[in-house]
Amino acid sequence: MILSTENIQHYTWGEDCDGWHLVKTDSLSVIQEKMPPGTSEKLHYHCHAQQLFYVLAGEATFVVEGRRHILRPHQALHVSKGAKHLIANQGEQALEFLVISEPASQANRHLEMT
């Protein structure tokens, strides 16, 4: 089956952000996400999952273990398991990206308390 945002599971999160599950198994998760300008997720970490973020459109601001990174289209960032991180859209256009998690990360997401 050919997958697209038109025919796969959609969900919303945070402040009007969207996600679509391209692959959703216990061992692998591939999600396409879209964040409007001015949105951010909370600082968190995953005990068991590593993640790769790949920017499709817009500009992503990441904070990983206290270091700030800016990613533009066709750039990627690997986040090791246990690394505290967040993604934000501080740009003026929508941010679209893929997040690939191995194993799937939804069940082991832990908020970092500050």
Jmol script that loads the backbone (N, CA, C; Angstrom):
load data "model"
ATOM      1  N   MET A   1       0.841  -1.187   0.000  1.00  0.00           N
ATOM      2  CA  MET A   1       0.000   0.000   0.000  1.00  0.00           C
ATOM      3  C   MET A   1       0.881   1.244   0.000  1.00  0.00           C
ATOM      4  N   ILE A   2       0.551   2.200  -0.826  1.00  0.00           N
ATOM      5  CA  ILE A   2       1.233   3.487  -0.834  1.00  0.00           C
ATOM      6  C   ILE A   2       0.669   4.317   0.312  1.00  0.00           C
ATOM      7  N   LEU A   3       1.564   4.877   1.135  1.00  0.00           N
ATOM      8  CA  LEU A   3       1.149   5.645   2.304  1.00  0.00           C
ATOM      9  C   LEU A   3       1.274   7.139   2.041  1.00  0.00           C
ATOM     10  N   SER A   4       0.307   7.897   2.554  1.00  0.00           N
ATOM     11  CA  SER A   4       0.380   9.354   2.502  1.00  0.00           C
ATOM     12  C   SER A   4      -0.397   9.908   3.688  1.00  0.00           C
ATOM     13  N   THR A   5      -0.270  11.197   3.910  1.00  0.00           N
ATOM     14  CA  THR A   5      -1.010  11.818   5.014  1.00  0.00           C
ATOM     15  C   THR A   5      -2.513  11.770   4.779  1.00  0.00           C
ATOM     16  N   GLU A   6      -2.920  11.414   3.576  1.00  0.00           N
ATOM     17  CA  GLU A   6      -4.347  11.312   3.258  1.00  0.00           C
ATOM     18  C   GLU A   6      -4.956   9.974   3.698  1.00  0.00           C
ATOM     19  N   ASN A   7      -4.130   8.933   3.871  1.00  0.00           N
ATOM     20  CA  ASN A   7      -4.713   7.607   4.132  1.00  0.00           C
ATOM     21  C   ASN A   7      -4.116   6.881   5.341  1.00  0.00           C
ATOM     22  N   ILE A   8      -3.418   7.595   6.217  1.00  0.00           N
ATOM     23  CA  ILE A   8      -2.845   6.949   7.402  1.00  0.00           C
ATOM     24  C   ILE A   8      -3.332   7.631   8.678  1.00  0.00           C
ATOM     25  N   GLN A   9      -3.047   6.979   9.807  1.00  0.00           N
ATOM     26  CA  GLN A   9      -3.506   7.476  11.108  1.00  0.00           C
ATOM     27  C   GLN A   9      -2.938   8.852  11.411  1.00  0.00           C
ATOM     28  N   HIS A  10      -3.814   9.792  11.740  1.00  0.00           N
ATOM     29  CA  HIS A  10      -3.449  11.165  12.080  1.00  0.00           C
ATOM     30  C   HIS A  10      -3.712  11.391  13.564  1.00  0.00           C
ATOM     31  N   TYR A  11      -2.908  12.234  14.177  1.00  0.00           N
ATOM     32  CA  TYR A  11      -3.154  12.644  15.554  1.00  0.00           C
ATOM     33  C   TYR A  11      -2.677  14.083  15.721  1.00  0.00           C
ATOM     34  N   THR A  12      -3.134  14.740  16.760  1.00  0.00           N
ATOM     35  CA  THR A  12      -2.660  16.083  17.088  1.00  0.00           C
ATOM     36  C   THR A  12      -1.948  16.030  18.427  1.00  0.00           C
ATOM     37  N   TRP A  13      -1.017  16.953  18.616  1.00  0.00           N
ATOM     38  CA  TRP A  13      -0.273  17.018  19.871  1.00  0.00           C
ATOM     39  C   TRP A  13       0.119  18.478  20.113  1.00  0.00           C
ATOM     40  N   GLY A  14       0.477  18.765  21.363  1.00  0.00           N
ATOM     41  CA  GLY A  14       0.951  20.107  21.705  1.00  0.00           C
ATOM     42  C   GLY A  14      -0.015  21.197  21.288  1.00  0.00           C
ATOM     43  N   GLU A  15       0.547  22.264  20.742  1.00  0.00           N
ATOM     44  CA  GLU A  15      -0.220  23.445  20.364  1.00  0.00           C
ATOM     45  C   GLU A  15      -0.541  23.396  18.865  1.00  0.00           C
ATOM     46  N   ASP A  16      -1.554  22.635  18.485  1.00  0.00           N
ATOM     47  CA  ASP A  16      -1.991  22.531  17.092  1.00  0.00           C
ATOM     48  C   ASP A  16      -0.968  21.886  16.168  1.00  0.00           C
ATOM     49  N   CYS A  17      -0.164  20.971  16.687  1.00  0.00           N
ATOM     50  CA  CYS A  17       0.796  20.228  15.872  1.00  0.00           C
ATOM     51  C   CYS A  17       0.129  18.945  15.374  1.00  0.00           C
ATOM     52  N   ASP A  18       0.585  18.468  14.221  1.00  0.00           N
ATOM     53  CA  ASP A  18       0.011  17.281  13.598  1.00  0.00           C
ATOM     54  C   ASP A  18       1.048  16.187  13.448  1.00  0.00           C
ATOM     55  N   GLY A  19       0.582  14.950  13.487  1.00  0.00           N
ATOM     56  CA  GLY A  19       1.445  13.800  13.248  1.00  0.00           C
ATOM     57  C   GLY A  19       0.704  12.735  12.466  1.00  0.00           C
ATOM     58  N   TRP A  20       1.461  12.016  11.629  1.00  0.00           N
ATOM     59  CA  TRP A  20       0.905  10.914  10.837  1.00  0.00           C
ATOM     60  C   TRP A  20       1.829   9.718  10.980  1.00  0.00           C
ATOM     61  N   HIS A  21       1.288   8.567  11.382  1.00  0.00           N
ATOM     62  CA  HIS A  21       2.079   7.346  11.555  1.00  0.00           C
ATOM     63  C   HIS A  21       2.287   6.656  10.204  1.00  0.00           C
ATOM     64  N   LEU A  22       3.506   6.724   9.690  1.00  0.00           N
ATOM     65  CA  LEU A  22       3.846   6.005   8.463  1.00  0.00           C
ATOM     66  C   LEU A  22       4.152   4.544   8.768  1.00  0.00           C
ATOM     67  N   VAL A  23       4.864   4.304   9.865  1.00  0.00           N
ATOM     68  CA  VAL A  23       5.146   2.949  10.365  1.00  0.00           C
ATOM     69  C   VAL A  23       4.944   2.993  11.866  1.00  0.00           C
ATOM     70  N   LYS A  24       4.206   2.029  12.403  1.00  0.00           N
ATOM     71  CA  LYS A  24       3.944   2.002  13.847  1.00  0.00           C
ATOM     72  C   LYS A  24       3.999   0.555  14.319  1.00  0.00           C
ATOM     73  N   THR A  25       5.217   0.114  14.693  1.00  0.00           N
ATOM     74  CA  THR A  25       5.401  -1.219  15.259  1.00  0.00           C
ATOM     75  C   THR A  25       6.142  -1.069  16.577  1.00  0.00           C
ATOM     76  N   ASP A  26       6.270  -2.148  17.328  1.00  0.00           N
ATOM     77  CA  ASP A  26       7.015  -2.078  18.586  1.00  0.00           C
ATOM     78  C   ASP A  26       8.492  -1.780  18.356  1.00  0.00           C
ATOM     79  N   SER A  27       9.034  -2.215  17.234  1.00  0.00           N
ATOM     80  CA  SER A  27      10.468  -2.071  17.002  1.00  0.00           C
ATOM     81  C   SER A  27      10.845  -0.841  16.179  1.00  0.00           C
ATOM     82  N   LEU A  28       9.873  -0.230  15.491  1.00  0.00           N
ATOM     83  CA  LEU A  28      10.189   0.908  14.626  1.00  0.00           C
ATOM     84  C   LEU A  28       8.981   1.827  14.518  1.00  0.00           C
ATOM     85  N   SER A  29       9.253   3.138  14.590  1.00  0.00           N
ATOM     86  CA  SER A  29       8.225   4.145  14.392  1.00  0.00           C
ATOM     87  C   SER A  29       8.753   5.170  13.396  1.00  0.00           C
ATOM     88  N   VAL A  30       7.952   5.460  12.374  1.00  0.00           N
ATOM     89  CA  VAL A  30       8.271   6.520  11.423  1.00  0.00           C
ATOM     90  C   VAL A  30       7.045   7.425  11.372  1.00  0.00           C
ATOM     91  N   ILE A  31       7.258   8.689  11.737  1.00  0.00           N
ATOM     92  CA  ILE A  31       6.163   9.641  11.830  1.00  0.00           C
ATOM     93  C   ILE A  31       6.512  10.885  11.025  1.00  0.00           C
ATOM     94  N   GLN A  32       5.549  11.389  10.271  1.00  0.00           N
ATOM     95  CA  GLN A  32       5.687  12.704   9.647  1.00  0.00           C
ATOM     96  C   GLN A  32       4.961  13.672  10.554  1.00  0.00           C
ATOM     97  N   GLU A  33       5.622  14.780  10.913  1.00  0.00           N
ATOM     98  CA  GLU A  33       5.006  15.750  11.807  1.00  0.00           C
ATOM     99  C   GLU A  33       5.050  17.139  11.201  1.00  0.00           C
ATOM    100  N   LYS A  34       4.103  17.963  11.648  1.00  0.00           N
ATOM    101  CA  LYS A  34       4.016  19.341  11.179  1.00  0.00           C
ATOM    102  C   LYS A  34       3.773  20.242  12.390  1.00  0.00           C
ATOM    103  N   MET A  35       4.608  21.273  12.526  1.00  0.00           N
ATOM    104  CA  MET A  35       4.501  22.210  13.641  1.00  0.00           C
ATOM    105  C   MET A  35       4.297  23.624  13.104  1.00  0.00           C
ATOM    106  N   PRO A  36       3.234  24.315  13.534  1.00  0.00           N
ATOM    107  CA  PRO A  36       3.051  25.707  13.123  1.00  0.00           C
ATOM    108  C   PRO A  36       4.146  26.598  13.727  1.00  0.00           C
ATOM    109  N   PRO A  37       4.348  27.780  13.163  1.00  0.00           N
ATOM    110  CA  PRO A  37       5.322  28.715  13.748  1.00  0.00           C
ATOM    111  C   PRO A  37       4.994  29.004  15.214  1.00  0.00           C
ATOM    112  N   GLY A  38       6.031  29.145  16.022  1.00  0.00           N
ATOM    113  CA  GLY A  38       5.860  29.495  17.433  1.00  0.00           C
ATOM    114  C   GLY A  38       5.527  28.337  18.352  1.00  0.00           C
ATOM    115  N   THR A  39       5.602  27.095  17.863  1.00  0.00           N
ATOM    116  CA  THR A  39       5.281  25.945  18.709  1.00  0.00           C
ATOM    117  C   THR A  39       6.552  25.214  19.138  1.00  0.00           C
ATOM    118  N   SER A  40       6.420  24.469  20.232  1.00  0.00           N
ATOM    119  CA  SER A  40       7.557  23.724  20.775  1.00  0.00           C
ATOM    120  C   SER A  40       7.038  22.548  21.581  1.00  0.00           C
ATOM    121  N   GLU A  41       7.837  21.488  21.623  1.00  0.00           N
ATOM    122  CA  GLU A  41       7.507  20.407  22.543  1.00  0.00           C
ATOM    123  C   GLU A  41       8.267  20.634  23.839  1.00  0.00           C
ATOM    124  N   LYS A  42       7.952  19.850  24.847  1.00  0.00           N
ATOM    125  CA  LYS A  42       8.617  19.956  26.145  1.00  0.00           C
ATOM    126  C   LYS A  42       9.893  19.120  26.152  1.00  0.00           C
ATOM    127  N   LEU A  43      10.870  19.567  26.934  1.00  0.00           N
ATOM    128  CA  LEU A  43      12.120  18.820  27.083  1.00  0.00           C
ATOM    129  C   LEU A  43      11.803  17.434  27.635  1.00  0.00           C
ATOM    130  N   HIS A  44      12.361  16.402  27.004  1.00  0.00           N
ATOM    131  CA  HIS A  44      12.076  15.021  27.409  1.00  0.00           C
ATOM    132  C   HIS A  44      13.223  14.116  26.968  1.00  0.00           C
ATOM    133  N   TYR A  45      13.102  12.847  27.320  1.00  0.00           N
ATOM    134  CA  TYR A  45      14.081  11.847  26.891  1.00  0.00           C
ATOM    135  C   TYR A  45      13.380  10.501  26.756  1.00  0.00           C
ATOM    136  N   HIS A  46      14.066   9.579  26.076  1.00  0.00           N
ATOM    137  CA  HIS A  46      13.563   8.222  25.890  1.00  0.00           C
ATOM    138  C   HIS A  46      14.603   7.255  26.446  1.00  0.00           C
ATOM    139  N   CYS A  47      14.195   6.412  27.365  1.00  0.00           N
ATOM    140  CA  CYS A  47      15.123   5.461  28.002  1.00  0.00           C
ATOM    141  C   CYS A  47      15.657   4.427  27.023  1.00  0.00           C
ATOM    142  N   HIS A  48      14.842   4.001  26.065  1.00  0.00           N
ATOM    143  CA  HIS A  48      15.221   2.874  25.219  1.00  0.00           C
ATOM    144  C   HIS A  48      15.356   3.215  23.736  1.00  0.00           C
ATOM    145  N   ALA A  49      14.830   4.353  23.302  1.00  0.00           N
ATOM    146  CA  ALA A  49      14.773   4.638  21.862  1.00  0.00           C
ATOM    147  C   ALA A  49      15.802   5.678  21.436  1.00  0.00           C
ATOM    148  N   GLN A  50      16.407   5.412  20.300  1.00  0.00           N
ATOM    149  CA  GLN A  50      17.182   6.426  19.604  1.00  0.00           C
ATOM    150  C   GLN A  50      16.276   7.001  18.525  1.00  0.00           C
ATOM    151  N   GLN A  51      16.553   8.255  18.128  1.00  0.00           N
ATOM    152  CA  GLN A  51      15.695   8.892  17.142  1.00  0.00           C
ATOM    153  C   GLN A  51      16.524   9.621  16.093  1.00  0.00           C
ATOM    154  N   LEU A  52      15.964   9.673  14.893  1.00  0.00           N
ATOM    155  CA  LEU A  52      16.541  10.470  13.821  1.00  0.00           C
ATOM    156  C   LEU A  52      15.451  11.427  13.342  1.00  0.00           C
ATOM    157  N   PHE A  53      15.765  12.715  13.325  1.00  0.00           N
ATOM    158  CA  PHE A  53      14.862  13.742  12.832  1.00  0.00           C
ATOM    159  C   PHE A  53      15.384  14.223  11.487  1.00  0.00           C
ATOM    160  N   TYR A  54      14.512  14.283  10.472  1.00  0.00           N
ATOM    161  CA  TYR A  54      14.886  14.708   9.129  1.00  0.00           C
ATOM    162  C   TYR A  54      13.920  15.808   8.687  1.00  0.00           C
ATOM    163  N   VAL A  55      14.455  17.007   8.446  1.00  0.00           N
ATOM    164  CA  VAL A  55      13.618  18.159   8.114  1.00  0.00           C
ATOM    165  C   VAL A  55      13.227  18.124   6.639  1.00  0.00           C
ATOM    166  N   LEU A  56      11.922  18.228   6.389  1.00  0.00           N
ATOM    167  CA  LEU A  56      11.379  18.275   5.030  1.00  0.00           C
ATOM    168  C   LEU A  56      11.160  19.717   4.563  1.00  0.00           C
ATOM    169  N   ALA A  57      10.660  20.580   5.452  1.00  0.00           N
ATOM    170  CA  ALA A  57      10.365  21.981   5.113  1.00  0.00           C
ATOM    171  C   ALA A  57      10.435  22.818   6.380  1.00  0.00           C
ATOM    172  N   GLY A  58      10.816  24.083   6.231  1.00  0.00           N
ATOM    173  CA  GLY A  58      10.909  24.978   7.374  1.00  0.00           C
ATOM    174  C   GLY A  58      12.258  24.869   8.059  1.00  0.00           C
ATOM    175  N   GLU A  59      12.309  25.398   9.266  1.00  0.00           N
ATOM    176  CA  GLU A  59      13.553  25.400  10.043  1.00  0.00           C
ATOM    177  C   GLU A  59      13.263  24.885  11.449  1.00  0.00           C
ATOM    178  N   ALA A  60      14.022  23.902  11.879  1.00  0.00           N
ATOM    179  CA  ALA A  60      13.831  23.287  13.198  1.00  0.00           C
ATOM    180  C   ALA A  60      14.904  23.774  14.157  1.00  0.00           C
ATOM    181  N   THR A  61      14.492  24.135  15.344  1.00  0.00           N
ATOM    182  CA  THR A  61      15.428  24.453  16.417  1.00  0.00           C
ATOM    183  C   THR A  61      15.371  23.302  17.411  1.00  0.00           C
ATOM    184  N   PHE A  62      16.503  22.659  17.616  1.00  0.00           N
ATOM    185  CA  PHE A  62      16.610  21.564  18.575  1.00  0.00           C
ATOM    186  C   PHE A  62      17.463  22.007  19.752  1.00  0.00           C
ATOM    187  N   VAL A  63      17.118  21.502  20.911  1.00  0.00           N
ATOM    188  CA  VAL A  63      18.000  21.571  22.071  1.00  0.00           C
ATOM    189  C   VAL A  63      18.232  20.122  22.476  1.00  0.00           C
ATOM    190  N   VAL A  64      19.505  19.703  22.450  1.00  0.00           N
ATOM    191  CA  VAL A  64      19.882  18.339  22.822  1.00  0.00           C
ATOM    192  C   VAL A  64      20.979  18.441  23.864  1.00  0.00           C
ATOM    193  N   GLU A  65      20.672  17.944  25.062  1.00  0.00           N
ATOM    194  CA  GLU A  65      21.632  17.983  26.171  1.00  0.00           C
ATOM    195  C   GLU A  65      22.204  19.392  26.356  1.00  0.00           C
ATOM    196  N   GLY A  66      21.310  20.397  26.251  1.00  0.00           N
ATOM    197  CA  GLY A  66      21.697  21.781  26.501  1.00  0.00           C
ATOM    198  C   GLY A  66      22.317  22.508  25.317  1.00  0.00           C
ATOM    199  N   ARG A  67      22.589  21.808  24.216  1.00  0.00           N
ATOM    200  CA  ARG A  67      23.177  22.434  23.023  1.00  0.00           C
ATOM    201  C   ARG A  67      22.092  22.711  21.996  1.00  0.00           C
ATOM    202  N   ARG A  68      22.142  23.902  21.409  1.00  0.00           N
ATOM    203  CA  ARG A  68      21.156  24.327  20.415  1.00  0.00           C
ATOM    204  C   ARG A  68      21.659  24.000  19.009  1.00  0.00           C
ATOM    205  N   HIS A  69      20.749  23.469  18.179  1.00  0.00           N
ATOM    206  CA  HIS A  69      21.064  23.122  16.796  1.00  0.00           C
ATOM    207  C   HIS A  69      19.947  23.649  15.901  1.00  0.00           C
ATOM    208  N   ILE A  70      20.300  24.221  14.760  1.00  0.00           N
ATOM    209  CA  ILE A  70      19.334  24.675  13.775  1.00  0.00           C
ATOM    210  C   ILE A  70      19.444  23.754  12.559  1.00  0.00           C
ATOM    211  N   LEU A  71      18.316  23.176  12.137  1.00  0.00           N
ATOM    212  CA  LEU A  71      18.288  22.316  10.956  1.00  0.00           C
ATOM    213  C   LEU A  71      17.370  22.906   9.911  1.00  0.00           C
ATOM    214  N   ARG A  72      17.811  22.805   8.678  1.00  0.00           N
ATOM    215  CA  ARG A  72      17.050  23.275   7.530  1.00  0.00           C
ATOM    216  C   ARG A  72      16.669  22.069   6.666  1.00  0.00           C
ATOM    217  N   PRO A  73      15.857  22.277   5.625  1.00  0.00           N
ATOM    218  CA  PRO A  73      15.435  21.140   4.798  1.00  0.00           C
ATOM    219  C   PRO A  73      16.604  20.296   4.299  1.00  0.00           C
ATOM    220  N   HIS A  74      16.391  18.993   4.340  1.00  0.00           N
ATOM    221  CA  HIS A  74      17.349  17.974   3.893  1.00  0.00           C
ATOM    222  C   HIS A  74      18.527  17.808   4.852  1.00  0.00           C
ATOM    223  N   GLN A  75      18.338  18.240   6.099  1.00  0.00           N
ATOM    224  CA  GLN A  75      19.330  18.001   7.143  1.00  0.00           C
ATOM    225  C   GLN A  75      18.695  17.116   8.216  1.00  0.00           C
ATOM    226  N   ALA A  76      19.548  16.345   8.892  1.00  0.00           N
ATOM    227  CA  ALA A  76      19.064  15.393   9.896  1.00  0.00           C
ATOM    228  C   ALA A  76      19.858  15.537  11.181  1.00  0.00           C
ATOM    229  N   LEU A  77      19.258  15.071  12.270  1.00  0.00           N
ATOM    230  CA  LEU A  77      19.907  15.062  13.579  1.00  0.00           C
ATOM    231  C   LEU A  77      19.584  13.748  14.270  1.00  0.00           C
ATOM    232  N   HIS A  78      20.609  13.062  14.757  1.00  0.00           N
ATOM    233  CA  HIS A  78      20.439  11.818  15.512  1.00  0.00           C
ATOM    234  C   HIS A  78      20.447  12.148  16.993  1.00  0.00           C
ATOM    235  N   VAL A  79      19.474  11.621  17.730  1.00  0.00           N
ATOM    236  CA  VAL A  79      19.385  11.802  19.180  1.00  0.00           C
ATOM    237  C   VAL A  79      19.513  10.423  19.816  1.00  0.00           C
ATOM    238  N   SER A  80      20.552  10.239  20.600  1.00  0.00           N
ATOM    239  CA  SER A  80      20.805   8.956  21.269  1.00  0.00           C
ATOM    240  C   SER A  80      19.792   8.703  22.376  1.00  0.00           C
ATOM    241  N   LYS A  81      19.581   7.420  22.683  1.00  0.00           N
ATOM    242  CA  LYS A  81      18.669   7.098  23.787  1.00  0.00           C
ATOM    243  C   LYS A  81      19.196   7.747  25.063  1.00  0.00           C
ATOM    244  N   GLY A  82      18.266   8.257  25.859  1.00  0.00           N
ATOM    245  CA  GLY A  82      18.609   8.901  27.117  1.00  0.00           C
ATOM    246  C   GLY A  82      18.971  10.371  27.010  1.00  0.00           C
ATOM    247  N   ALA A  83      19.173  10.893  25.807  1.00  0.00           N
ATOM    248  CA  ALA A  83      19.544  12.301  25.639  1.00  0.00           C
ATOM    249  C   ALA A  83      18.315  13.195  25.814  1.00  0.00           C
ATOM    250  N   LYS A  84      18.432  14.201  26.650  1.00  0.00           N
ATOM    251  CA  LYS A  84      17.336  15.152  26.857  1.00  0.00           C
ATOM    252  C   LYS A  84      17.267  16.074  25.639  1.00  0.00           C
ATOM    253  N   HIS A  85      16.054  16.213  25.078  1.00  0.00           N
ATOM    254  CA  HIS A  85      15.926  16.984  23.847  1.00  0.00           C
ATOM    255  C   HIS A  85      14.533  17.581  23.687  1.00  0.00           C
ATOM    256  N   LEU A  86      14.441  18.554  22.789  1.00  0.00           N
ATOM    257  CA  LEU A  86      13.166  19.113  22.356  1.00  0.00           C
ATOM    258  C   LEU A  86      13.344  19.674  20.960  1.00  0.00           C
ATOM    259  N   ILE A  87      12.242  19.846  20.258  1.00  0.00           N
ATOM    260  CA  ILE A  87      12.211  20.484  18.947  1.00  0.00           C
ATOM    261  C   ILE A  87      11.235  21.644  19.026  1.00  0.00           C
ATOM    262  N   ALA A  88      11.592  22.754  18.356  1.00  0.00           N
ATOM    263  CA  ALA A  88      10.740  23.937  18.331  1.00  0.00           C
ATOM    264  C   ALA A  88      10.733  24.524  16.923  1.00  0.00           C
ATOM    265  N   ASN A  89       9.649  25.204  16.606  1.00  0.00           N
ATOM    266  CA  ASN A  89       9.566  25.944  15.353  1.00  0.00           C
ATOM    267  C   ASN A  89       9.572  27.423  15.692  1.00  0.00           C
ATOM    268  N   GLN A  90      10.745  28.031  15.606  1.00  0.00           N
ATOM    269  CA  GLN A  90      10.883  29.462  15.873  1.00  0.00           C
ATOM    270  C   GLN A  90      10.873  30.265  14.573  1.00  0.00           C
ATOM    271  N   GLY A  91      10.627  29.597  13.455  1.00  0.00           N
ATOM    272  CA  GLY A  91      10.592  30.248  12.152  1.00  0.00           C
ATOM    273  C   GLY A  91       9.240  30.860  11.850  1.00  0.00           C
ATOM    274  N   GLU A  92       9.104  31.364  10.627  1.00  0.00           N
ATOM    275  CA  GLU A  92       7.881  32.033  10.208  1.00  0.00           C
ATOM    276  C   GLU A  92       6.983  31.152   9.347  1.00  0.00           C
ATOM    277  N   GLN A  93       7.448  29.957   8.982  1.00  0.00           N
ATOM    278  CA  GLN A  93       6.626  29.038   8.199  1.00  0.00           C
ATOM    279  C   GLN A  93       6.486  27.715   8.942  1.00  0.00           C
ATOM    280  N   ALA A  94       5.551  26.901   8.483  1.00  0.00           N
ATOM    281  CA  ALA A  94       5.333  25.594   9.108  1.00  0.00           C
ATOM    282  C   ALA A  94       6.597  24.743   8.990  1.00  0.00           C
ATOM    283  N   LEU A  95       6.860  23.975  10.012  1.00  0.00           N
ATOM    284  CA  LEU A  95       7.980  23.039  10.047  1.00  0.00           C
ATOM    285  C   LEU A  95       7.432  21.643   9.796  1.00  0.00           C
ATOM    286  N   GLU A  96       7.977  20.947   8.794  1.00  0.00           N
ATOM    287  CA  GLU A  96       7.580  19.575   8.504  1.00  0.00           C
ATOM    288  C   GLU A  96       8.820  18.697   8.577  1.00  0.00           C
ATOM    289  N   PHE A  97       8.698  17.543   9.235  1.00  0.00           N
ATOM    290  CA  PHE A  97       9.848  16.672   9.417  1.00  0.00           C
ATOM    291  C   PHE A  97       9.403  15.232   9.621  1.00  0.00           C
ATOM    292  N   LEU A  98      10.362  14.339   9.472  1.00  0.00           N
ATOM    293  CA  LEU A  98      10.173  12.937   9.817  1.00  0.00           C
ATOM    294  C   LEU A  98      10.897  12.675  11.126  1.00  0.00           C
ATOM    295  N   VAL A  99      10.298  11.855  11.974  1.00  0.00           N
ATOM    296  CA  VAL A  99      10.986  11.371  13.170  1.00  0.00           C
ATOM    297  C   VAL A  99      10.928   9.845  13.123  1.00  0.00           C
ATOM    298  N   ILE A 100      12.120   9.259  13.133  1.00  0.00           N
ATOM    299  CA  ILE A 100      12.263   7.805  13.042  1.00  0.00           C
ATOM    300  C   ILE A 100      12.814   7.328  14.387  1.00  0.00           C
ATOM    301  N   SER A 101      12.089   6.438  15.037  1.00  0.00           N
ATOM    302  CA  SER A 101      12.472   5.966  16.369  1.00  0.00           C
ATOM    303  C   SER A 101      12.661   4.461  16.357  1.00  0.00           C
ATOM    304  N   GLU A 102      13.750   4.017  16.997  1.00  0.00           N
ATOM    305  CA  GLU A 102      14.055   2.584  17.076  1.00  0.00           C
ATOM    306  C   GLU A 102      14.595   2.266  18.469  1.00  0.00           C
ATOM    307  N   PRO A 103      13.865   1.445  19.244  1.00  0.00           N
ATOM    308  CA  PRO A 103      12.501   0.969  18.988  1.00  0.00           C
ATOM    309  C   PRO A 103      11.511   2.128  19.078  1.00  0.00           C
ATOM    310  N   ALA A 104      10.248   1.850  18.884  1.00  0.00           N
ATOM    311  CA  ALA A 104       9.221   2.897  18.955  1.00  0.00           C
ATOM    312  C   ALA A 104       9.344   3.639  20.282  1.00  0.00           C
ATOM    313  N   SER A 105       9.128   4.959  20.254  1.00  0.00           N
ATOM    314  CA  SER A 105       9.426   5.783  21.428  1.00  0.00           C
ATOM    315  C   SER A 105       8.216   6.220  22.232  1.00  0.00           C
ATOM    316  N   GLN A 106       6.998   6.072  21.727  1.00  0.00           N
ATOM    317  CA  GLN A 106       5.834   6.628  22.412  1.00  0.00           C
ATOM    318  C   GLN A 106       5.679   6.087  23.820  1.00  0.00           C
ATOM    319  N   ALA A 107       5.956   4.843  24.039  1.00  0.00           N
ATOM    320  CA  ALA A 107       5.738   4.244  25.366  1.00  0.00           C
ATOM    321  C   ALA A 107       6.833   4.572  26.363  1.00  0.00           C
ATOM    322  N   ASN A 108       7.971   5.111  25.904  1.00  0.00           N
ATOM    323  CA  ASN A 108       9.041   5.390  26.876  1.00  0.00           C
ATOM    324  C   ASN A 108       9.491   6.843  26.820  1.00  0.00           C
ATOM    325  N   ARG A 109       8.532   7.753  26.676  1.00  0.00           N
ATOM    326  CA  ARG A 109       8.805   9.197  26.673  1.00  0.00           C
ATOM    327  C   ARG A 109       8.681   9.707  28.096  1.00  0.00           C
ATOM    328  N   HIS A 110       9.716  10.386  28.571  1.00  0.00           N
ATOM    329  CA  HIS A 110       9.743  10.884  29.941  1.00  0.00           C
ATOM    330  C   HIS A 110      10.025  12.379  29.918  1.00  0.00           C
ATOM    331  N   LEU A 111       9.151  13.168  30.541  1.00  0.00           N
ATOM    332  CA  LEU A 111       9.371  14.607  30.622  1.00  0.00           C
ATOM    333  C   LEU A 111      10.502  14.894  31.571  1.00  0.00           C
ATOM    334  N   GLU A 112      11.307  15.874  31.216  1.00  0.00           N
ATOM    335  CA  GLU A 112      12.403  16.322  32.076  1.00  0.00           C
ATOM    336  C   GLU A 112      11.840  17.404  32.999  1.00  0.00           C
ATOM    337  N   MET A 113      11.930  17.181  34.263  1.00  0.00           N
ATOM    338  CA  MET A 113      11.424  18.150  35.244  1.00  0.00           C
ATOM    339  C   MET A 113      12.534  19.151  35.540  1.00  0.00           C
ATOM    340  N   THR A 114      12.213  20.459  35.395  1.00  0.00           N
ATOM    341  CA  THR A 114      13.215  21.501  35.652  1.00  0.00           C
ATOM    342  C   THR A 114      12.941  22.205  36.929  1.00  0.00           C
TER     343      THR A 114
END
end "model"
wireframe off; spacefill off
backbone 0.3
color backbone group
